[in-house]
């Protein structure tokens, strides 16, 4: 399959990869037809999706199965009047129907908006009206249904609400029976051009309303690097990415790139995360590749790994947040597997990564890839030298977007221009690069702390804090100080062993720990213990809320 899109697939070194990797983009590319249906044609029995739920039920789907079921769903959607350019939201958790629905919507040229089941009535109203969402396909559980039903009176663009079960609420369509009753699918005369919107995410930023990140139909090709050269997959891989289908990480890790490579995608459908269950999945099903945020690995290393056969597991990747080196070291010690980190955004695919030829350096995101021209821009507008921090930016040439870079912030040309102008896309993230080309994350541009002439990134202090046994979660922010301009504040969630021990002695112990773990000037002069940290829907820490709270209390 990859031969259709790459001039060269196997590379001898990182330098070879950097110089000779090239994606050929065909006209009117459509992932559903050109990848899913093509696999169904040339290898109909090839395994595509292994779905398992927490009740022990399992289903293995081949590419022929995915083609058949997505054809039914595409016909069903067309019967409802959904077609090219229509916006359809999918709130489907980890149910296997998600893969039928997203593939079907690609087949009719509609735009897919995956969304989390954590959305409230207010969230749904905002999204429906901002994007003129025409239909919602959702799990039929009480909480999701309640929020959608409450949102409908203020969401006039929504014409259909469709349930995949278990319940079919009054006034809702039945996705499963509707697909079975649909007539034979006939491909529309026109489906899409490369520049049409195929996928859109509402990003839950740490400030303001969510942005609408729109991707075109060529976006899946950018995930060849994600699956083949970061996850290191091949046609024999059984890959497990933990993410819920409502997050961008789902199409990163359990759809586009994996099926381009021809890997079998493993899906564990659960309601509440339990580390031991993840280990059981690897043990029971012979997972070969696993990807999750560093937080998940923090939980896994606390389990007794000797109780599980992890011998099939060959490769582990991490993203979503920066990695604390202590987690890397412990996982490697217990399993012999190195955690391969990467960096990207909802607006991109993998831009910086630890590829197979790159020896990981714990805490580093890795090196730049061949698709994006990455540079660091200093606060005074220079290109940063090695060892100098700057904003991560993508340089484009002659206005040509690299494959995988977003098309626009939907209906917001001002914001689009603010982030992407003069052939530069600004990520808003700050990093530094060492002399060997490795990139090291510092923090969001707005979160960097300026204290007594020093610039302090939140992540480096958080990494030091996380190595103390008292700290389960933490957030570092800058707070105003008359003498230093700003000082470092640590907002900490304590482990259960340290609950009730809050006080000057623990504060000093934690401060001393940071002084000995990183540069002493970075230690938190202000420490606050809290029960939980304020977060966005997607789990990002809202440092702005912590800063505002401190200011209002001062």
C-alpha positions as CSV (number, residue, x, y, z in Angstrom):
1,X,0.0,0.0,0.0
2,X,2.7,2.5,1.0
3,X,4.4,2.0,-2.4
4,X,1.6,4.1,-3.9
5,X,2.5,7.1,-1.8
6,X,6.3,6.8,-1.1
7,X,9.2,6.7,-3.5
8,X,11.2,5.0,-0.8
9,X,10.0,3.1,2.3
10,X,13.0,1.6,4.0
11,X,15.8,3.9,5.2
12,X,19.3,3.1,6.4
13,X,19.7,6.0,8.8
14,X,18.0,9.1,10.2
15,X,19.9,11.2,7.6
16,X,18.6,9.0,4.8
17,X,15.1,9.4,6.1
18,X,15.4,13.1,6.4
19,X,16.8,13.6,2.9
20,X,14.8,11.0,0.9
21,X,11.4,10.7,2.4
22,X,8.7,12.1,0.1
23,X,4.9,11.7,0.0
24,X,3.2,11.6,-3.4
25,X,-0.3,13.0,-3.0
26,X,-2.8,11.8,-5.7
27,X,-5.6,14.0,-7.0
28,X,-8.9,13.7,-5.1
29,X,-7.4,11.4,-2.4
30,X,-9.9,9.8,-0.2
31,X,-8.8,7.5,2.6
32,X,-11.9,5.4,2.6
33,X,-11.7,4.4,-1.1
34,X,-8.0,4.6,-1.6
35,X,-6.9,2.8,1.5
36,X,-9.8,0.9,3.3
37,X,-11.5,-0.3,0.1
38,X,-8.2,-1.0,-1.6
39,X,-7.1,-3.3,1.2
40,X,-10.5,-5.0,1.0
41,X,-9.9,-5.5,-2.7
42,X,-6.3,-6.8,-2.6
43,X,-6.4,-8.6,0.9
44,X,-10.1,-8.9,2.0
45,X,-9.2,-11.2,4.9
46,X,-6.5,-9.0,6.3
47,X,-7.2,-8.1,9.9
48,X,-8.0,-4.5,10.4
49,X,-9.7,-4.0,13.9
50,X,-9.7,-6.1,17.0
51,X,-12.3,-4.7,19.4
52,X,-12.5,-5.9,23.0
53,X,-14.7,-4.5,25.8
54,X,-14.4,-4.7,29.6
55,X,-17.1,-7.5,29.7
56,X,-14.8,-9.8,27.7
57,X,-16.7,-9.5,24.4
58,X,-14.5,-9.3,21.4
59,X,-14.8,-8.9,17.6
60,X,-12.2,-9.1,14.9
61,X,-13.0,-7.1,11.7
62,X,-11.2,-7.6,8.4
63,X,-10.8,-4.9,5.8
64,X,-13.6,-6.6,3.9
65,X,-15.8,-6.2,7.0
66,X,-14.9,-2.6,7.3
67,X,-15.7,-1.9,3.7
68,X,-19.1,-3.7,3.9
69,X,-20.2,-2.0,7.1
70,X,-19.0,1.5,6.0
71,X,-20.8,1.1,2.7
72,X,-24.0,0.3,4.7
73,X,-23.4,3.4,6.9
74,X,-22.6,5.6,3.9
75,X,-25.9,4.6,2.2
76,X,-27.8,5.2,5.5
77,X,-26.3,8.6,5.9
78,X,-27.3,9.5,2.3
79,X,-30.8,8.4,3.0
80,X,-30.9,10.9,5.8
81,X,-29.8,13.7,3.4
82,X,-26.2,13.9,4.6
83,X,-23.7,14.5,1.9
84,X,-20.7,16.5,0.7
85,X,-19.6,19.2,3.1
86,X,-22.1,18.4,5.8
87,X,-20.8,18.5,9.4
88,X,-21.4,15.4,11.4
89,X,-20.3,15.0,15.1
90,X,-19.4,11.6,16.4
91,X,-19.6,11.0,20.2
92,X,-18.9,7.3,20.2
93,X,-16.4,6.6,23.0
94,X,-14.5,3.4,21.9
95,X,-17.4,1.6,20.2
96,X,-16.5,-0.2,17.0
97,X,-19.2,1.6,15.1
98,X,-16.9,4.7,15.1
99,X,-14.7,3.1,12.5
100,X,-17.8,2.3,10.3
101,X,-19.1,5.9,10.7
102,X,-16.0,7.9,10.1
103,X,-15.1,5.7,7.0
104,X,-18.7,6.1,5.7
105,X,-18.6,9.9,6.1
106,X,-15.4,10.1,4.2
107,X,-17.0,8.0,1.4
108,X,-19.7,10.7,0.9
109,X,-17.5,13.7,1.3
110,X,-18.9,14.9,4.6
111,X,-16.8,16.5,7.4
112,X,-16.3,14.5,10.5
113,X,-16.1,16.1,14.0
114,X,-15.0,13.5,16.6
115,X,-16.0,14.7,20.1
116,X,-15.7,13.4,23.7
117,X,-18.6,12.1,25.7
118,X,-17.6,14.6,28.4
119,X,-19.2,17.5,26.5
120,X,-22.0,19.3,28.4
121,X,-25.1,20.9,27.1
122,X,-23.3,24.2,26.8
123,X,-20.4,22.6,24.9
124,X,-22.7,20.9,22.4
125,X,-24.6,24.1,21.8
126,X,-21.4,26.1,21.1
127,X,-20.1,23.5,18.7
128,X,-23.3,22.9,16.9
129,X,-23.8,26.6,16.2
130,X,-20.1,27.4,15.5
131,X,-19.9,24.7,12.8
132,X,-23.6,24.3,11.7
133,X,-23.5,20.7,12.7
134,X,-26.2,18.8,10.8
135,X,-26.2,15.4,12.6
136,X,-24.8,13.8,15.7
137,X,-24.1,10.1,16.0
138,X,-23.6,9.1,19.6
139,X,-23.6,6.3,22.2
140,X,-27.1,5.8,23.6
141,X,-26.2,6.2,27.3
142,X,-28.1,8.3,29.8
143,X,-25.6,11.2,30.4
144,X,-24.7,11.7,26.7
145,X,-28.3,11.6,25.6
146,X,-29.4,14.0,28.3
147,X,-26.8,16.6,27.3
148,X,-27.6,16.3,23.6
149,X,-31.4,16.5,24.2
150,X,-31.0,19.6,26.3
151,X,-28.8,21.2,23.6
152,X,-31.2,20.5,20.7
153,X,-33.6,23.5,21.3
154,X,-30.7,25.9,20.9
155,X,-29.0,24.0,18.1
156,X,-31.2,24.6,15.0
157,X,-28.7,23.2,12.5
158,X,-29.0,19.7,13.9
159,X,-31.5,17.7,11.8
160,X,-30.7,14.2,13.0
161,X,-29.6,12.6,16.3
162,X,-28.6,9.0,15.8
163,X,-27.9,6.4,18.5
164,X,-25.5,3.4,18.2
165,X,-27.1,1.9,21.3
166,X,-27.5,0.4,23.8
167,X,-30.6,2.6,24.1
168,X,-32.5,4.3,21.3
169,X,-34.1,7.4,22.9
170,X,-37.4,8.8,21.7
171,X,-37.0,10.9,18.7
172,X,-33.6,9.4,17.8
173,X,-32.6,7.3,14.8
174,X,-31.3,3.8,15.2
175,X,-27.8,3.6,13.6
176,X,-27.5,-0.2,13.6
177,X,-31.0,-1.0,12.2
178,X,-30.8,1.9,9.8
179,X,-27.5,0.6,8.3
180,X,-28.9,-2.9,7.9
181,X,-32.1,-1.6,6.2
182,X,-30.2,0.9,3.9
183,X,-30.2,0.2,0.1
184,X,-27.0,-0.9,-1.6
185,X,-24.4,1.9,-1.5
186,X,-23.8,3.8,-4.7
187,X,-20.8,6.1,-4.7
188,X,-21.7,9.7,-5.2
189,X,-20.8,11.2,-8.6
190,X,-18.6,13.8,-6.8
191,X,-17.1,13.0,-3.4
192,X,-14.3,15.5,-2.7
193,X,-11.3,17.5,-3.8
194,X,-8.1,17.4,-1.9
195,X,-8.7,20.8,-0.4
196,X,-12.2,20.0,1.0
197,X,-12.6,19.7,4.8
198,X,-12.7,16.0,5.8
199,X,-12.0,16.3,9.6
200,X,-12.4,18.9,12.2
201,X,-11.5,19.1,15.9
202,X,-12.6,21.6,18.5
203,X,-9.4,22.1,20.5
204,X,-9.9,22.7,24.2
205,X,-7.3,25.4,24.6
206,X,-6.2,26.6,28.0
207,X,-7.7,30.0,27.4
208,X,-10.8,31.2,25.5
209,X,-13.4,29.2,23.5
210,X,-12.2,26.1,21.6
211,X,-10.7,26.6,18.1
212,X,-12.1,24.7,15.1
213,X,-9.1,23.0,13.5
214,X,-10.0,21.9,10.0
215,X,-8.1,19.3,8.0
216,X,-8.4,18.5,4.3
217,X,-8.7,15.1,2.6
218,X,-4.9,14.7,2.3
219,X,-4.4,14.9,6.0
220,X,-4.3,11.0,6.5
221,X,-1.2,10.7,4.4
222,X,0.7,12.8,6.9
223,X,0.2,10.0,9.4
224,X,2.3,7.6,7.4
225,X,5.2,8.9,9.5
226,X,3.1,8.5,12.7
227,X,2.5,4.8,12.1
228,X,5.4,3.6,10.0
229,X,8.3,5.7,11.4
230,X,7.2,6.6,14.9
231,X,5.1,3.7,16.0
232,X,7.4,1.5,13.9
233,X,4.5,-0.6,12.6
234,X,4.3,-3.1,9.7
235,X,1.6,-5.4,8.3
236,X,2.1,-7.9,11.2
237,X,1.6,-5.4,14.0
238,X,-1.2,-5.3,16.5
239,X,-1.1,-1.7,17.7
240,X,-2.8,-0.4,20.8
241,X,-3.3,3.3,21.3
242,X,-5.3,4.0,24.5
243,X,-7.1,7.2,23.4
244,X,-10.9,7.7,23.2
245,X,-12.2,8.3,19.7
246,X,-13.2,11.9,20.8
247,X,-9.6,13.0,20.8
248,X,-7.3,13.8,17.9
249,X,-4.9,11.1,19.2
250,X,-7.4,8.5,18.1
251,X,-6.9,9.2,14.4
252,X,-3.2,9.5,15.1
253,X,-3.0,6.1,16.7
254,X,-6.0,3.9,15.7
255,X,-7.0,4.8,12.2
256,X,-5.2,6.6,9.4
257,X,-1.6,5.7,9.6
258,X,-2.1,2.2,11.0
259,X,-4.4,1.2,8.1
260,X,-2.1,2.8,5.6
261,X,0.6,0.5,6.9
262,X,-1.8,-2.4,7.0
263,X,-1.5,-3.0,10.8
264,X,-4.3,-4.5,12.9
265,X,-5.7,-1.9,15.3
266,X,-6.5,-3.0,18.8
267,X,-9.3,-1.2,20.7
268,X,-10.1,-1.7,24.3
269,X,-13.5,-0.4,25.1
270,X,-13.7,0.6,28.8
271,X,-15.4,3.2,31.0
272,X,-12.9,3.6,33.8
273,X,-9.1,3.3,33.3
274,X,-7.5,0.6,35.4
275,X,-3.7,0.1,34.8
276,X,-4.0,-3.6,35.5
277,X,-6.6,-4.0,32.7
278,X,-4.2,-2.5,30.2
279,X,-1.5,-5.0,31.2
280,X,-4.1,-7.8,30.9
281,X,-4.8,-6.7,27.3
282,X,-1.2,-6.8,26.3
283,X,-0.8,-10.2,28.0
284,X,-4.0,-11.8,26.6
285,X,-4.0,-10.5,23.1
286,X,-0.3,-10.3,22.2
287,X,-0.1,-6.6,21.6
288,X,3.1,-5.7,19.8
289,X,3.0,-1.9,20.0
290,X,1.5,0.4,22.6
291,X,1.1,4.2,22.7
292,X,-0.2,6.3,25.6
293,X,0.6,9.5,27.5
294,X,3.4,9.4,30.1
295,X,0.8,9.6,32.8
296,X,-0.4,6.1,31.9
297,X,3.1,4.7,32.1
298,X,3.4,6.3,35.5
299,X,0.5,4.1,36.6
300,X,1.8,1.0,34.9
301,X,5.2,1.0,36.6
302,X,3.4,0.9,39.9
303,X,1.9,-2.5,39.1
304,X,3.6,-5.9,39.5
305,X,4.7,-6.5,35.9
306,X,6.1,-9.9,36.7
307,X,2.5,-11.2,36.8
308,X,2.1,-10.5,33.1
309,X,3.6,-11.9,29.9
310,X,4.6,-8.8,28.0
311,X,7.0,-10.7,25.6
312,X,5.0,-9.8,22.5
313,X,5.4,-6.1,23.3
314,X,8.3,-4.7,21.2
315,X,7.7,-1.0,20.9
316,X,6.2,1.8,23.1
317,X,5.6,5.4,22.1
318,X,4.4,8.4,24.1
319,X,2.9,11.7,23.4
320,X,0.3,14.2,24.7
321,X,2.5,15.6,27.4
322,X,6.2,15.8,28.0
323,X,7.9,12.8,29.5
324,X,9.5,12.8,33.0
325,X,12.9,11.0,32.7
326,X,12.2,9.0,35.8
327,X,9.2,7.3,34.1
328,X,11.4,6.5,31.1
329,X,14.1,5.0,33.3
330,X,11.7,2.8,35.4
331,X,9.8,1.5,32.4
332,X,13.1,0.6,30.6
333,X,14.3,-1.1,33.8
334,X,11.2,-3.2,34.1
335,X,10.6,-4.1,30.5
336,X,13.7,-3.4,28.5
337,X,11.7,-1.2,26.2
338,X,12.6,2.4,25.4
339,X,9.8,5.0,25.4
340,X,9.9,6.8,22.0
341,X,8.6,10.3,22.4
342,X,7.1,12.6,19.7
343,X,5.6,16.0,19.4
344,X,2.7,17.3,17.4
345,X,-0.5,19.3,17.7
346,X,-4.1,18.9,16.7
347,X,-3.1,21.2,13.8
348,X,-0.3,18.8,12.6
349,X,0.8,15.3,12.5
350,X,4.2,14.2,14.0
351,X,6.5,17.1,13.6
352,X,9.3,16.1,16.0
353,X,9.9,12.5,16.9
354,X,12.1,9.7,18.2
355,X,12.3,7.6,15.0
356,X,13.8,4.1,14.8
357,X,17.3,5.3,14.0
358,X,17.2,8.0,16.8
359,X,18.5,6.9,20.2
360,X,16.0,8.3,22.7
361,X,17.2,10.8,25.3
362,X,14.8,10.8,28.2
363,X,12.8,14.0,28.3
364,X,13.6,15.0,24.7
365,X,10.8,15.0,22.1
366,X,13.3,13.7,19.5
367,X,14.5,15.2,16.2
368,X,12.7,17.0,13.4
369,X,11.1,14.8,10.8
370,X,11.3,15.1,7.0
371,X,7.9,16.6,6.3
372,X,7.9,19.8,8.4
373,X,10.7,22.4,8.2
374,X,11.0,23.0,11.9
375,X,12.8,25.9,13.5
376,X,12.9,27.8,16.8
377,X,12.0,31.5,16.8
378,X,13.4,33.7,19.6
379,X,11.3,36.3,21.4
380,X,13.2,39.0,19.6
381,X,12.5,37.5,16.2
382,X,15.8,35.6,15.5
383,X,16.3,32.0,14.5
384,X,17.5,30.3,17.7
385,X,21.0,28.8,17.9
386,X,21.6,25.4,19.6
387,X,21.1,25.7,23.3
388,X,18.9,28.8,22.9
389,X,15.2,28.6,23.5
390,X,12.5,29.7,21.1
391,X,9.0,29.1,19.8
392,X,8.6,26.0,17.7
393,X,7.5,27.1,14.2
394,X,6.9,25.4,10.9
395,X,8.4,27.2,7.9
396,X,6.5,26.7,4.7
397,X,7.6,27.6,1.2
398,X,5.7,29.5,-1.5
399,X,2.5,29.1,0.6
400,X,2.5,25.3,0.2
401,X,1.4,23.5,3.3
402,X,3.2,20.3,4.2
403,X,1.1,17.2,4.1
404,X,-0.6,17.0,7.5
405,X,-0.6,20.7,8.4
406,X,-4.1,21.9,9.1
407,X,-6.1,23.8,6.4
408,X,-7.4,26.6,8.6
409,X,-9.2,27.6,11.8
410,X,-12.7,27.2,10.4
411,X,-14.6,30.4,10.0
412,X,-11.9,32.4,11.7
413,X,-9.5,33.9,9.1
414,X,-8.2,36.4,11.7
415,X,-7.0,33.6,14.0
416,X,-5.7,31.6,11.1
417,X,-3.6,34.5,10.0
418,X,-2.4,35.2,13.5
419,X,-1.0,31.7,13.8
420,X,0.0,31.2,10.2
421,X,1.4,34.1,8.3
422,X,4.5,35.0,6.2
423,X,5.0,31.3,5.5
424,X,5.4,30.5,9.2
425,X,3.0,28.5,11.3
426,X,3.4,29.4,15.0
427,X,2.8,26.5,17.4
428,X,2.9,28.6,20.6
429,X,5.1,26.1,22.2
430,X,8.7,26.8,23.4
431,X,11.6,24.5,23.3
432,X,15.4,24.4,22.9
433,X,17.6,22.3,20.7
434,X,20.8,20.7,21.7
435,X,23.9,20.4,19.5
436,X,22.9,16.9,18.3
437,X,19.5,18.1,17.0
438,X,17.3,16.9,19.8
439,X,14.5,19.1,20.9
440,X,13.5,19.7,24.5
441,X,10.1,21.0,25.5
442,X,9.9,24.0,27.9
443,X,6.2,25.0,27.9
444,X,3.6,27.0,26.3
445,X,4.8,30.5,25.2
446,X,2.4,32.2,27.7
447,X,3.5,29.9,30.5
448,X,7.2,30.6,30.6
449,X,8.1,32.4,33.9
450,X,10.5,35.3,34.0
451,X,12.1,35.6,37.5
452,X,15.1,37.8,38.3
453,X,16.3,37.8,34.7
454,X,15.9,34.0,34.4
455,X,13.4,32.3,32.1
456,X,12.0,29.2,33.7
457,X,9.9,26.6,31.8
458,X,7.1,25.0,33.8
459,X,7.9,21.5,32.6
460,X,11.4,21.4,34.0
461,X,10.2,22.2,37.4
462,X,7.3,19.9,37.2
463,X,9.6,17.1,36.2
464,X,11.7,17.7,39.3
465,X,8.6,17.8,41.5
466,X,7.2,14.5,40.0
467,X,10.2,12.6,41.3
468,X,9.1,13.3,44.9
469,X,6.9,10.6,46.4
470,X,4.4,13.1,47.8
471,X,3.5,14.5,44.4
472,X,0.8,12.9,42.3
473,X,0.1,15.9,40.0
474,X,1.4,19.4,39.9
475,X,1.3,22.6,37.9
476,X,4.0,25.3,37.9
477,X,2.9,29.0,37.3
478,X,4.5,32.4,37.7
479,X,3.1,34.7,40.3
480,X,3.8,38.5,40.6
481,X,6.6,39.5,42.9
482,X,7.8,43.1,43.6
483,X,11.5,42.3,43.7
484,X,11.9,39.4,41.2
485,X,9.1,40.3,38.8
486,X,7.7,36.8,39.1
487,X,8.4,33.8,41.4
488,X,7.7,30.2,40.8
489,X,4.5,28.7,42.3
490,X,3.8,25.0,42.6
491,X,0.2,23.9,42.9
492,X,0.4,20.2,44.1
493,X,-2.0,17.3,44.4
494,X,-0.6,15.0,47.1
495,X,-0.4,11.2,47.1
496,X,-2.7,9.5,49.6
497,X,0.4,8.7,51.8
498,X,1.0,12.4,52.3
499,X,-2.6,13.6,52.8
500,X,-2.9,15.4,56.1
501,X,0.8,16.2,56.2
502,X,0.5,19.6,54.6
503,X,2.5,22.2,56.4
504,X,5.8,24.1,56.5
505,X,7.9,20.9,56.9
506,X,6.6,19.3,53.8
507,X,6.8,22.5,51.8
508,X,10.5,22.9,52.8
509,X,11.2,19.2,51.9
510,X,9.6,19.6,48.5
511,X,11.5,22.9,47.9
512,X,14.8,21.3,48.9
513,X,14.1,18.3,46.6
514,X,13.6,20.6,43.6
515,X,16.8,22.5,44.5
516,X,18.8,19.3,44.4
517,X,17.1,17.9,41.3
518,X,17.3,20.9,39.0
519,X,19.0,24.3,39.1
520,X,18.3,25.8,42.5
521,X,17.0,29.1,41.2
522,X,14.0,27.2,39.7
523,X,12.6,26.0,43.0
524,X,9.0,27.0,43.9
525,X,9.0,29.8,46.4
526,X,5.2,29.5,46.7
527,X,3.6,26.1,47.3
528,X,-0.1,25.3,47.5
529,X,-1.7,21.9,48.1
530,X,-5.0,21.2,46.4
531,X,-7.4,18.3,45.9
532,X,-7.4,18.6,42.1
533,X,-6.0,20.8,39.3
534,X,-8.3,22.7,37.0
535,X,-8.3,21.1,33.6
536,X,-9.8,21.4,30.2
537,X,-12.1,18.7,28.8
538,X,-9.1,17.1,27.1
539,X,-7.2,17.0,30.4
540,X,-4.8,19.9,29.8
541,X,-4.0,21.8,33.0
542,X,-5.5,25.3,33.0
543,X,-2.6,27.3,34.3
544,X,-4.4,30.5,33.5
545,X,-7.1,29.6,36.0
546,X,-4.4,28.9,38.7
547,X,-2.8,32.3,37.9
548,X,-6.1,34.1,38.0
549,X,-7.1,32.4,41.3
550,X,-3.8,33.5,42.9
551,X,-4.2,37.1,41.6
552,X,-7.7,37.3,43.0
553,X,-6.6,36.0,46.4
554,X,-3.7,38.4,46.7
